Every structure is written in structure tokens, then in C-alpha cells.
């Protein structure tokens, strides 16, 4: 067996889930900043509208990604719990 391979344990899974949770919180801060940028500006020129539209699409995509990360974190925590109870 390769010594570089590490055994998957509930602890290691929880460490990964905690890391994902930390990144998710950083991600939420970025989402809030983008949302603030979108809502604060009120200019009506064409360039601004295009930028606002792109920011809105980016925000929506980032929100979907955040939900994806949340589901991964939940799955990892559930897996760790199941391994502990075996």
C-alpha cells in the first residue's frame, strides 16, 4: 500500500467540511459586496447597465455555487457521522 495515501477517517472528513465552511463564509462576504455594488449604483448610461447586468449574472452564479458548497459540506458531515457510528 502506498504510504502517501491517507486513511479516510471521520476526523479527516470533518476537517475538510470545516475548511469548506470557512471558504463558504468568505464567499458570502464577496456575494454581499457584489450585491451592494449592484444596489448602490443608479446611473443610467448604457455601459453601466451592461456592467450591472454582468454583476447580476455573476452574483446569481456565485449564489448557485455557494449552495453547491453547502450541499458538499452537509454530505461530508453526514458521512463523518455515519463512519463514527459504525
C-alpha positions, 0 to 999 in steps of 0.5 A: 500500500502506498504510504502517501495515501491517507486513511479516510477517517471521520476526523479527516472528513470533518476537517475538510467540511470545516475548511469548506465552511470557512471558504463558504463564509468568505464567499458570502462576504464577496456575494454581499459586496457584489450585491451592494455594488449592484444596489448602490449604483443608479446611473443610467448610461448604457455601459453601466447597465451592461456592467450591472447586468454582468454583476447580476449574472455573476452574483446569481452564479456565485449564489448557485455555487455557494449552495453547491458548497453547502450541499458538499459540506452537509454530505461530508458531515453526514458521512463523518457521522455515519463512519463514527457510528459504525 
